[in-house]
Amino acid sequence: MSMLLFSGFKPEKKRDNPFFTEFKTPFQVPPFDKIDTTDYMPAFMEGIKQQNAEIEAIVNNSATPDFTNTILAFDKSGKLLTRVSKVFYNLNEAETNKQLQLIARQLSPVVSKHNDDIALNEKLFMRIKAVYDRRKVMNMDDQQLRVVEKYFRDFERQGANLSPEKKDQLRKLNEELSMLALTFGENLLAETNENFKLVISDKNNLDGLPQGVVDGAAETAKEKGMAGKWVFTLSKPSMIPFLQYAKNRDLREQIYRGYFMRGNNGNKNDNKETVAKIVKLRLEKARLLGFESYAAYVVDDNMAKTPAKVNDFLAKLWTAALPVAEKELAEMQKIIDREGGKFKLQSWDWWYYSEIIHKEKYSLDESELKPYFSLSNVREGMFLVANRLYGITFTKRTDLPVFQKDVETFEVKEANGSHLGILYLDYYPRDGKRGGAWCTDFQAAGWENGKKVYPVMSVTCNATKPTADTPSLLSWDETTTLFHEFGHALHGLFTEGKYTRTAGNVPQDYVEMPSQFNENWAGEPEVLKAYAKNYKTGEPIPDKLIGKIQNSALFNQGFETVEYLAASILDMDYHGLTTPADVDVLKFENDAMNKIGLIPEILPRYRTTYFAHIFGGGYAAGYYVYIWAAVLDADAFNAFKSTGDIFNKELAAKFRKYCLAESGDDEGMVQYRKFRGQDPSVDPLLKRRGLK
Ligand SMILES: [Zn+2]
């Protein structure tokens, strides 16, 4: 392993490692053009060394522990490590390759050990505890008090109070768990991007597909060295239109099977055993830390506080949503019977027949909408909304280094022209990019030596690619996804606060509120008029189509809510286990779904073996947070609506201040109440989804 670590350092070719100093680029964005793969490992090693030295200095300080010499010093430690981590882990998601994957595997135990070395450092904890114990008499302001309390709690939650023997056990568990998460992600990437494709050589099998979809599949075929054929992959922009429009039912089944069998094919990328191990080890970890389940451990830190509260919340929504989905199913079965189909609708038919309903009942054809949603128009639309709410502006930059040629960069400025931050936008699927959409930062907003550090945010999507003849035309789902991720970016851009631990740091069931909140504007008529313009003629979207979008807001909401809730409940079930066992994951999933009465025509949005949120990422016992946050976002938007002005400046300023800029200053619900002046109500959400 160590052989590869420093192989980039050849004495004859002395070059500076760009991570070792502050970036010398405009706005201190990462110098992607100067970073070599061989720079990462040495930077991680040096970063760890530096942070260890910083912590040694805190621990060996002979002065009595106080806020500045202990809490603040710790809060500011690890700068180099943060700098390299942000670049490396962002690229390993968005632009990975075998080399980066190898480094990630080598790093996993090293970083896991380093984090544990800090979390389980007894002397450091004793100093933090000393400050914590005397916090009320130490003359600290509210924010300092909060930082002290947060750190104290972090250490407790990470095992600082455990015996040395149990600490060792915990270290081993953390190390194994981080490696298993990587394995899960790598398997899933291979199962999504490599192990399956639907190759069509007979033109008749394209029946029903809109021209744009056919063109896209031809391009994909060309890229994969199969010019003249048509290739569909398991990335959503490729698969979903196929499921929506392809008349060939067998092929629909083939591609959907490809999708829902990912990680469950008994090949070398099978995830079943990995999941069973993760579930088992997480429970062990939770018990070690004094919790009865992993869910109890996770949710303890959230707004919800207990798994029982989450389960209760999900069960209520489930009861409201399942009958709506069953009604949708019955309607579609009628169409099949009417057409003399003589078969029962299966899960791979849902998109096809719901698209027919979309057309018949709402007379809305997704391909009729698409010309109005070119990616550049949607982007301008979301910029416009932010401008009208908060006064901020966006200027495209062409002088900043990017990590991939299609990535665009923008400078974000306050209404008065002062700098606010940088935004990277990365739009299209690639082989080295995982599925989904997400928002991260290369640099979080903060303070350094009394000066503001400006954020560098990054939004990554997997949107429909342009073809030779048409620009990227987004589906409605892709449009709202872009608004969503941009909402996260705004949270990051507006974040204020002096301390790393608290600035912009919100509980997991708050995180999705700012993003979902921002989605609300995408479908408002006056907003649509401004951005949804035909990419050929420049004509704004006609009122008739806007009316249809509004009418179809309730379309398929039973299905969407049910598939989402099913996945959330599956997540809570896995992590709610209280007795260690070797779980047979297929049986477990089956039992969990039978228990709630999920109909076989709907699969959970993520089945076990490709549930990356909870087994590859950080959403374990936390997939529920989207709908928890949806209660907040629907209620918050309702506040704007009820003033009769969706651009109400006074409310926008309040939202920016309490819910975004100062979001980490107090508990999530407290911040929300400061904005809203009252508790959130669940009614706006139920109404929005037609569940009430
Ligand atoms: Zn999100």
Residues whose N, C-alpha, C, O or C-beta is under 5 A from the ligand:
A	BS01	ZN	E512 S515
